[in-house]
Amino acid sequence: MPLIRRSTAAAAAMAALLVVTASACGPSEDKAGSESGATAAAGQQGDNGIKLPEGVPTSLDDLKKWKEGGWKNWDKWARDASDFANPVIKNFWRPSRMSKAKDSPNTLSTQSAGEGQAGTDPEPPAVPAKQVSRPYHRNMAPVGRVFFDSPEGPMVCSGTVVEDPAHPGKSNMVWTAGHCVHSGKKGGWMRNIVFVPSYNDSGLSAAKAETAAQREVTPYGVWWADWSQTSSQWIDTGGKTGNVGSAYDFGVLHVKPEHGGGKSLEESVGAAVPVWFGAPSANGVSSIGAYGYPAAPPYDGAKMFNCTSRPGRLSFAPTTPTMYRIGCSMTGGTSGGGWFVNRGGKTVLVSNSSISSNEHTWLAGPHLGADAKGVFGAMSKKFATKG
């Protein structure tokens, strides 16, 4: 299928197969939530004046001191969103460590509550995922992998470079799933969160990627999150299985390069996609393309895949937004990966992978309405004068 290539002119190349059947004259706002009341943030070190607690690791040497009981201290502290930080630890995410990252325990979890619920369509037929053409930077440049540490160890999701209205052509923002940045109800913020655009650009096997040179696995470097944002609904209700929190399972990262530099993420990668808030519901879209790096068997996380399918509806409750659902065989690790449609000849992001069936025959993603717009807007505004 046509893909997003590493140039502005080709950013809409995927449009031919992703056709929105509803009118695209203007977004129809989701009534659930509000722009100002649906945001929760995590803090950064340095620019925002946040003081790190004594002993928090900011280097590999410091990190060794935290192996015995230190993570518990971090988890307790990280629950306080106003005090969260994600200090850069250079050379922490090497190819060997990336290869050990597992799909998040919140990723693509089992659910059945939606079946039979009003507003839920019959389960879609399975659609086999297809490998994305390589090199990725020439075919799907905005997509990459999100790595982070959780209480269960190193984990991985997928993410997408998205446009930032406050910095046209110079965005440092990444769209992903809420559970890739925060563990939800009774949980806390993830640690050591980074984004790697065009991960494993040439599609090496998992075994070769583990021992490959850094530049082969991270062609545009490692980008550390200096701020993360998700919905208050996900923080209050999110969990490891599909529930009402899944309808708000989206997140945004603001990132900076591990080794510094003057170029933004969008300039470095050469591409970014806009987010369409208030896009048509599932019955108004003829085709959606979902992209990501599935890591749970039968996949190994080394290669990028995609599924293209007509979406149906999945609803958990009458009071929560109805999710998109498509047939797709991709597994854990795909979470947070972008869902794209064509809007007036331009490829835009309308959702992200959140949950799937036990058998991995379908994926579901949230509809991005007013709540998502509020989360994104807060992030863009926060860095409007910073870059």
Long-range contacts (C-beta under 8 A, 24 or more apart in sequence): 1-130, 1-289, 1-306, 1-308, 3-132, 3-133, 3-139, 3-140, 4-139, 4-140, 4-141, 4-142, 4-143, 4-271, 4-273, 4-340, 4-347, 5-138, 5-139, 5-141, 5-271, 6-137, 6-138, 6-141, 6-269, 6-270, 6-271, 7-270, 7-271, 8-271, 11-271, 11-273, 11-346, 11-347, 12-342, 12-345, 12-346, 12-347, 13-347, 14-289, 14-340, 14-342, 14-347, 15-342, 15-345, 15-346, 15-347, 16-342, 17-287, 17-289, 17-308, 18-287, 18-288, 18-289, 18-308, 18-340, 18-341, 18-342, 18-347, 19-286, 19-287, 19-341, 19-342, 20-279, 20-280, 20-284, 20-285, 20-286, 20-341, 20-342, 20-343, 21-280, 21-284, 21-285, 21-286, 22-280, 22-284, 22-285, 24-343, 24-344, 27-276, 27-277, 27-278, 27-279, 28-278, 28-280, 29-277, 29-278, 29-369, 29-370, 29-373, 30-278, 30-321, 30-367, 30-368, 30-369, 30-370, 30-371, 31-369, 31-370, 32-247, 32-319, 32-320, 32-321, 32-369, 32-370, 32-371, 33-231, 33-233, 33-248, 33-369, 33-370, 33-371, 33-374, 34-370, 34-371, 34-374, 35-370, 35-373, 35-374, 35-377, 36-374, 37-232, 37-374, 38-231, 38-232, 38-233, 38-248, 38-370, 38-371, 38-372, 38-374, 38-375, 39-229, 39-231, 39-232, 39-374, 39-375, 39-378, 40-81, 40-182, 40-229, 40-230, 40-231, 40-232, 40-235, 41-81, 41-227, 41-228, 41-229, 41-378, 41-379, 41-382, 42-78, 42-81, 42-84, 42-85, 42-86, 42-181, 42-182, 42-189, 42-227, 42-228, 42-229, 43-81, 43-82, 43-83, 43-84, 43-85, 43-227, 44-85, 44-86, 44-226, 44-227, 45-85, 45-86, 45-87, 45-226, 46-226, 47-226, 47-386, 48-227, 50-83, 50-85, 52-85, 52-87, 53-77, 53-83, 56-85, 56-87, 57-87, 57-89, 58-87, 58-88, 58-89, 59-89, 59-90, 60-89, 60-90, 60-91, 60-92, 62-89, 63-89, 63-92, 71-149, 71-151, 71-191, 74-191, 75-151, 75-188, 76-188, 78-188, 78-189, 78-191, 79-187, 79-188, 79-189, 81-189, 81-235, 84-189, 84-228, 86-191, 86-192, 86-193, 86-224, 86-225, 86-226, 86-228, 88-224, 88-256, 88-258, 89-192, 90-258, 90-259, 92-192, 93-147, 93-192, 93-194, 93-196, 93-222, 94-214, 95-209, 95-210, 95-211, 95-212, 95-213, 95-214, 95-216, 95-217, 95-218, 96-210, 96-211, 97-154, 98-145, 98-147, 98-156, 98-196, 98-199, 98-209, 98-217, 99-206, 99-209, 99-210, 99-301, 100-154, 101-147, 101-154, 101-155, 101-156, 101-295, 101-301, 102-152, 102-153, 102-154, 102-155, 102-156, 102-295, 102-296, 102-332, 103-155, 103-156, 103-157, 103-294, 103-295, 103-296, 103-301, 103-331, 103-332, 103-333, 103-335, 104-150, 104-155, 104-156, 104-157, 104-179, 104-180, 104-332, 104-335, 105-150, 105-152, 105-155, 105-240, 106-179, 106-180, 106-183, 106-184, 106-238, 106-239, 106-240, 106-335, 107-157, 107-177, 107-179, 107-296, 107-332, 107-333, 107-334, 107-335, 108-296, 108-331, 108-332, 108-334, 108-335, 108-353, 108-354, 108-355, 108-356, 108-360, 108-363, 109-239, 109-240, 109-241, 109-242, 109-355, 109-356, 110-241, 110-242, 110-357, 110-358, 111-241, 111-242, 111-243, 111-246, 111-316, 111-355, 111-357, 112-242, 113-242, 113-243, 113-316, 114-242, 114-314, 114-315, 114-316, 117-315, 117-316, 117-317, 118-315, 118-318, 119-313, 119-315, 119-318, 119-322, 120-313, 120-314, 120-315, 120-322, 121-282, 121-312, 121-313, 121-314, 121-325, 122-312, 123-357, 123-361, 123-362, 124-309, 124-310, 124-312, 124-325, 124-326, 124-327, 124-361, 124-362, 125-327, 125-361, 126-327, 126-328, 126-329, 126-361, 126-362, 127-307, 127-308, 127-309, 127-326, 127-327, 127-328, 127-329, 128-307, 128-329, 129-294, 129-305, 129-306, 129-307, 129-328, 129-329, 129-330, 130-305, 130-306, 130-307, 131-203, 131-303, 131-304, 131-305, 132-291, 132-303, 132-304, 132-305, 132-306, 134-201, 134-202, 134-203, 135-198, 135-201, 135-202, 135-203, 136-198, 136-199, 136-200, 136-201, 136-203, 136-304, 137-197, 137-198, 137-201, 137-219, 137-220, 137-269, 137-270, 140-198, 140-291, 140-304, 140-306, 141-197, 141-198, 141-269, 141-270, 141-271, 142-197, 142-269, 142-271, 142-272, 142-273, 142-338, 143-197, 143-198, 143-291, 143-292, 143-304, 143-337, 143-338, 144-174, 144-195, 144-196, 144-197, 144-198, 144-199, 145-195, 145-196, 145-199, 145-293, 145-301, 145-333, 146-174, 146-176, 146-180, 146-193, 146-194, 146-195, 146-196, 146-253, 146-336, 147-192, 147-193, 147-194, 147-195, 147-196, 148-180, 148-181, 148-190, 148-191, 148-192, 148-193, 148-194, 149-190, 149-191, 149-192, 150-183, 150-190, 150-191, 151-183, 155-180, 155-190, 156-293, 156-295, 156-301, 156-333, 157-333, 157-334, 157-335, 157-336, 157-337, 158-291, 158-292, 158-293, 158-333, 158-334, 158-335, 158-336, 158-337, 158-338, 158-353, 159-195, 159-253, 159-336, 159-337, 159-338, 160-273, 160-291, 160-337, 160-338, 160-349, 160-352, 161-197, 161-265, 161-266, 161-269, 161-271, 161-272, 161-273, 162-252, 162-272, 162-273, 162-274, 162-275, 162-349, 163-266, 163-272, 163-273, 163-274, 163-275, 164-266, 164-272, 164-380, 164-383, 165-380, 166-380, 166-381, 166-383, 166-384, 167-264, 167-383, 167-384, 167-387, 169-266, 169-267, 170-264, 170-266, 170-267, 170-387, 171-264, 171-265, 171-266, 171-272, 172-223, 172-254, 172-255, 172-256, 172-264, 172-265, 172-266, 172-383, 172-387, 173-252, 173-253, 173-254, 173-255, 173-265, 173-376, 173-379, 173-380, 174-223, 174-225, 174-252, 174-253, 174-254, 174-255, 174-265, 175-250, 175-251, 175-252, 175-275, 175-336, 175-338, 175-349, 175-352, 176-250, 176-251, 176-252, 176-253, 176-335, 176-336, 176-352, 177-249, 177-250, 177-251, 177-335, 177-336, 177-352, 177-353, 177-354, 178-230, 178-231, 178-234, 178-235, 178-238, 178-245, 178-248, 178-249, 178-250, 178-251, 179-234, 179-238, 179-249, 179-251, 179-335, 179-354, 180-251, 180-335, 180-336, 181-225, 181-228, 181-229, 181-230, 181-251, 181-253, 182-228, 182-230, 182-234, 182-235, 182-238, 182-251, 183-238, 184-234, 184-235, 184-237, 184-238, 184-239, 184-240, 184-245, 185-235, 185-236, 185-237, 185-238, 185-239, 185-245, 187-238, 189-228, 190-228, 193-224, 193-225, 193-228, 193-253, 194-222, 194-223, 194-224, 194-225, 194-255, 194-258, 195-222, 195-223, 195-225, 195-253, 195-255, 195-265, 196-220, 196-221, 196-222, 196-223, 197-223, 197-265, 197-268, 197-269, 198-269, 199-293, 199-304, 200-302, 200-303, 203-302, 203-303, 203-304, 204-302, 205-302, 206-300, 206-301, 206-302, 209-302, 220-265, 220-268, 220-269, 221-257, 221-258, 221-259, 221-268, 222-257, 222-258, 223-255, 223-256, 223-257, 223-258, 223-265, 224-255, 224-256, 224-257, 224-258, 225-253, 225-254, 225-255, 226-254, 226-255, 226-256, 227-253, 227-254, 227-379, 227-382, 227-383, 228-252, 228-253, 228-254, 229-253, 229-254, 229-375, 229-376, 229-378, 229-379, 230-375, 231-371, 231-372, 231-375, 233-371, 242-316, 242-355, 242-364, 243-316, 244-316, 244-317, 244-319, 244-320, 246-316, 246-323, 246-354, 246-355, 246-364, 246-366, 247-316, 247-320, 247-321, 247-322, 247-323, 247-366, 247-367, 248-320, 248-321, 248-366, 248-371, 248-372, 249-352, 249-354, 249-355, 249-366, 250-351, 250-352, 250-354, 250-366, 250-368, 250-372, 250-375, 251-336, 251-375, 252-375, 252-376, 252-379, 254-379, 254-382, 254-383, 264-387, 273-338, 273-340, 273-347, 273-348, 273-349, 274-346, 274-348, 274-349, 275-348, 275-349, 275-350, 275-368, 275-372, 275-376, 276-341, 276-343, 276-348, 276-349, 276-350, 276-368, 277-368, 277-369, 277-370, 277-372, 277-373, 277-376, 278-368, 278-369, 278-370, 278-373, 279-341, 279-343, 279-348, 279-350, 279-367, 279-368, 281-313, 281-322, 281-367, 282-311, 282-312, 282-313, 282-322, 282-324, 282-325, 283-313, 285-310, 285-311, 285-324, 285-341, 285-350, 286-310, 287-311, 287-341, 288-324, 288-326, 288-339, 288-340, 288-341, 288-350, 288-351, 289-339, 289-340, 289-341, 290-326, 290-328, 290-330, 290-334, 290-337, 290-338, 290-339, 290-340, 290-353, 290-363, 290-365, 291-337, 291-338, 291-339, 291-340, 292-330, 292-333, 292-334, 292-335, 292-336, 292-337, 292-338, 292-353, 293-333, 293-334, 293-337, 294-330, 294-331, 294-332, 294-333, 294-334, 295-331, 295-332, 295-333, 295-334, 296-331, 296-332, 296-333, 296-360, 297-331, 298-331, 299-330, 299-331, 299-333, 301-333, 305-330, 305-334, 307-363, 314-364, 321-366, 321-367, 321-369, 321-371, 322-367, 323-351, 323-354, 323-364, 323-365, 323-366, 323-367, 324-350, 324-351, 324-364, 324-365, 324-366, 324-367, 325-362, 325-363, 325-364, 325-365, 326-362, 326-363, 326-364, 327-361, 327-362, 328-356, 328-360, 328-361, 328-362, 328-363, 329-360, 329-361, 330-356, 330-360, 330-363, 331-356, 331-360, 334-363, 339-365
